[in-house]
């Protein structure tokens, strides 16, 4: 599918120009980009799309934290979609294609008010361009929702597929209307994600069905969670022992400093004499340790110092 789409846009690059021209007005640019409702739709679609992988990641994390409880969702389905989102939009589209292919966005092309020449799909352009068009990250991300139709009851699959497909089409047209992507950007993104989804589905549900079945994954996650819980308990014990040893060392150091201060005070008393003078000289030395000794140093001096007046 991706190969056929790529060949079509490579042979007929004018298709990109023709579709983009439908949304462009000379002197006004792309008016759809200034319509608040369309901007809100873009934000809603982008936020809605990332909910699924985030929820699945959190669900697997909870399984590791509470290994005795069952997974909230099918672990095989969770790993399937997490892999799809990570390999597809994150790695292939944003990590590889957008980094290596410097295709300018329609809004940056000279035919539509920009300064860069038009580049057809799969042609590597200038690397000095940072805001790149090929391929569409948002179209790829929302296309990853299409396999959800395989995980609902059979009677609902066509309805769910049609609903998600309408959302994919609406999001793709929104990006084209904003002058952010060409038709080939969104079409090839969707084709790549469907190809990847089919390959991962074969990997998870056909080639390694027994190894990656829900029961096997559940058992592994339970074992990992129990091992992690044991490691956390051991770490807490070691941390407690280290903190206790540190507290004892600090206490011993402060006690030694307090004893030294009391010894200095006794020598000053013996050599100089005078309770008031001793208090004035000793107070700065004993103040830091008064919380530990409860002020007993000064009181002991006052009780043992003879009145020589």
C-alpha positions in Angstrom: 0.0 0.0 0.0 2.8 2.4 1.0 4.7 1.5 -2.2 1.7 2.2 -4.4 1.0 5.5 -2.8 4.6 6.5 -3.1 4.7 5.6 -6.8 1.6 7.5 -7.5 2.8 10.8 -5.9 6.3 10.3 -7.4 4.8 10.0 -10.9 2.1 12.6 -10.4 3.6 15.3 -8.1 1.1 17.8 -9.4 -1.6 16.1 -7.3 0.0 17.6 -4.2 -0.1 21.1 -5.7 -3.7 20.7 -6.9 -5.1 19.6 -3.6 -3.1 22.3 -1.7 -4.3 25.0 -4.1 -7.9 24.2 -3.0 -7.2 25.7 0.4 -4.9 28.5 -0.6 -5.9 32.1 -1.4 -3.4 34.5 -2.9 -2.6 37.3 -0.5 -4.5 35.6 2.3 -2.5 32.3 2.6 -4.5 29.5 4.2 -7.6 31.0 5.8 -8.6 27.7 7.5 -5.6 28.1 9.8 -7.3 31.1 11.3 -10.6 29.5 12.0 -10.8 28.9 15.8 -13.1 25.8 15.5 -10.6 24.0 13.2 -7.7 24.9 15.5 -9.7 23.5 18.5 -10.4 20.3 16.5 -6.7 19.9 15.8 -5.8 20.2 19.5 -8.6 17.9 20.5 -7.6 15.2 18.0 -3.9 15.5 19.0 -4.7 15.1 22.7 -7.2 12.4 22.1 -4.8 10.3 20.2 -2.1 10.1 22.8 -4.6 9.0 25.5 -4.5 5.4 24.4 -0.8 4.7 24.7 -0.5 6.7 27.9 -3.4 4.7 29.5 -1.8 1.4 28.4 1.6 2.3 29.7 0.1 3.4 33.1 -1.9 0.1 33.2 1.2 -2.0 32.7 3.0 0.1 35.3 0.2 -0.6 37.8 0.6 -4.3 37.1 4.3 -4.1 38.0 3.5 -2.1 41.2 0.7 -4.5 42.2 1.9 -7.9 40.8 -0.8 -9.9 42.6 -3.6 -8.1 40.7 -4.5 -8.9 37.1 -3.8 -6.5 34.2 -6.3 -3.9 33.6 -6.2 -4.6 29.9 -5.0 -7.4 27.7 -1.2 -7.3 28.1 -0.7 -8.5 24.5 -3.0 -5.7 23.2 -1.2 -3.2 25.4 2.2 -4.2 24.2 1.0 -4.2 20.6 -0.3 -0.6 20.6 2.6 0.7 22.7 5.0 -0.9 20.1 3.0 0.6 17.3 3.1 4.1 18.6 6.8 4.0 19.6 8.0 2.5 16.3 5.6 4.3 14.0 5.1 8.0 14.9 7.9 8.3 17.3 10.7 6.5 15.5 9.9 6.1 11.8 8.1 9.4 11.2 9.6 11.9 13.7 12.9 10.2 14.3 13.9 9.2 10.8 11.8 10.7 8.0 11.4 14.2 9.4 15.1 14.3 10.4 16.5 13.1 7.0 13.9 14.5 4.5 14.0 18.3 4.3 10.7 18.7 2.5 9.3 22.2 3.1 5.7 22.6 4.2 3.2 24.0 1.7 3.1 27.3 3.6 6.8 27.6 3.1 6.7 26.8 -0.7 7.1 29.7 -3.1 3.9 28.8 -4.9 1.9 29.3 -1.7 3.6 32.4 -0.3 6.8 30.9 0.9 10.4 31.1 -0.2 11.4 27.4 -0.7 11.0 25.4 -4.0 8.5 22.6 -4.1 9.8 19.1 -3.3 7.9 16.0 -4.3 7.5 13.1 -1.9 10.6 11.0 -1.0 13.0 13.6 -2.5 15.5 14.7 0.1 15.5 18.5 0.2 17.6 21.1 2.0 18.8 20.1 5.4 18.8 23.8 6.6 15.0 23.6 6.8 13.9 22.8 10.4 10.1 22.9 10.0 9.8 19.8 7.7 6.7 18.4 6.0 7.5 14.8 5.1 5.7 12.9 6.6 2.8 13.9 8.8 3.3 13.1 12.5 -0.3 13.8 13.4 -1.7 11.7 10.6 0.6 8.9 11.6 -0.4 9.1 15.3 -4.1 9.1 14.7 -3.8 6.3 12.1 -2.4 4.1 14.9 -5.9 4.0 16.3 -7.3 2.1 13.2 -6.3 -1.3 14.5 -8.6 -0.8 17.5 -11.3 -2.1 15.2 -9.7 -5.6 15.5 -10.1 -5.7 19.3 -13.9 -5.0 19.5 -16.6 -7.6 19.0 -16.9 -8.7 15.4 -20.4 -7.2 15.1 -19.0 -3.7 15.7 -15.7 -3.8 13.7 -17.0 -2.1 10.6 -18.7 0.7 12.6 -15.6 1.3 14.7 -13.3 1.2 11.7 -15.6 3.7 9.8 -15.7 6.0 12.9 -11.9 6.0 13.3 -11.4 6.3 9.6 -13.5 9.4 9.5 -11.4 10.9 12.3 -8.2 10.1 10.3 -9.6 11.7 7.2 -10.8 14.8 9.1 -7.4 15.2 10.8 -5.5 14.8 7.6 -7.7 17.3 5.7 -7.2 19.7 8.6 -3.5 19.6 8.3 -3.7 20.1 4.5 -6.1 23.0 4.9 -3.7 24.7 7.4 -0.9 24.5 4.8 1.1 22.3 7.1 1.2 19.2 4.9 0.7 18.0 1.4 -1.7 15.2 0.5 1.2 12.8 0.0 2.5 13.6 3.5 -0.6 12.4 5.2 -1.4 9.6 2.8 2.1 8.0 3.0 2.0 8.4 6.8 -1.3 6.5 7.0 0.0 3.9 4.6 3.2 3.4 6.7 1.3 3.0 9.9 -1.2 0.5 8.4 1.8 -1.5 7.0 3.5 -1.5 10.4 0.3 -2.4 12.2 -0.2 -5.4 9.9 3.5 -6.5 10.5 3.2 -6.2 14.3 -0.2 -7.9 14.3 1.4 -10.9 12.5 4.3 -10.8 15.0 2.1 -10.7 18.1 -0.9 -12.8 17.1 0.4 -15.2 14.5 4.2 -15.9 14.4 4.7 -15.7 18.2 1.1 -16.2 19.4 2.1 -18.7 22.1 5.0 -16.8 23.4 3.1 -13.5 23.5 -0.3 -14.8 24.6 -2.0 -13.0 27.5 -1.4 -15.8 30.0 2.3 -15.9 29.3 2.7 -12.1 29.4 0.6 -12.0 32.6 2.9 -14.5 34.2 6.0 -12.6 33.2 4.7 -9.3 34.4 3.7 -10.9 37.7 7.2 -12.3 38.1 8.8 -9.0 37.2 6.6 -7.1 39.6 7.4 -9.5 42.5 11.1 -9.2 41.8 10.8 -5.4 41.6 8.9 -5.4 44.9 11.7 -7.5 46.5 14.3 -5.1 45.2 12.4 -2.1 46.5 12.1 -3.7 49.9 15.8 -4.5 50.0 16.6 -1.0 48.9 14.5 0.5 51.7 16.3 -1.7 54.2 19.7 -0.7 53.0 18.7 3.0 52.9 17.4 2.7 56.5 20.6 1.1 57.7 22.7 3.8 56.0 20.6 6.6 57.4 20.7 5.0 60.9 24.5 4.7 60.7 24.8 8.3 59.5 22.6 9.5 62.4 24.7 7.7 64.9 27.9 9.2 63.4 26.4 12.7 63.6 25.3 12.1 67.2 28.7 10.9 68.2 30.4 13.8 66.5 28.1 16.3 68.2 28.5 14.6 71.6 32.3 14.8 71.1 32.1 18.5 70.3 29.9 19.0 73.3 32.4 17.3 75.6 35.2 19.4 74.1 33.2 22.5 74.8 32.7 21.5 78.4 36.4 20.7 78.8 37.3 24.2 77.5 34.8 25.8 79.8 36.3 24.0 82.8 39.8 25.1 81.9 38.7 28.7 81.5 36.9 28.5 84.8 40.0 27.2 86.5 42.3 29.8 85.0 40.2 32.9 85.1 37.5 32.3 87.7 34.3 34.2 88.1 30.9 32.7 87.3 29.7 35.7 85.2 32.8 35.8 83.1 32.7 32.1 82.6 29.2 32.3 81.4 30.0 35.1 79.0 32.9 33.1 77.5 31.3 29.7 77.4 27.9 30.7 76.1 29.0 31.0 72.4 30.7 27.6 72.7 27.9 25.7 74.2 25.0 27.3 72.3 25.1 24.9 69.3 24.9 21.9 71.6 22.3 23.2 74.0 19.6 21.2 72.2 21.5 18.0 72.8 22.6 18.7 76.4 19.4 20.5 77.4 21.5 23.4 78.8 23.0 21.1 81.4 26.6 22.4 80.7 26.0 25.9 81.9 23.8 24.7 84.8 26.5 22.2 85.9 29.1 25.0 85.8 26.9 27.3 87.9 26.4 24.5 90.4 30.1 23.5 90.7 31.8 26.9 90.4 32.6 28.3 93.8 31.6 31.9 94.6 34.9 33.7 94.8 33.6 37.2 95.3 
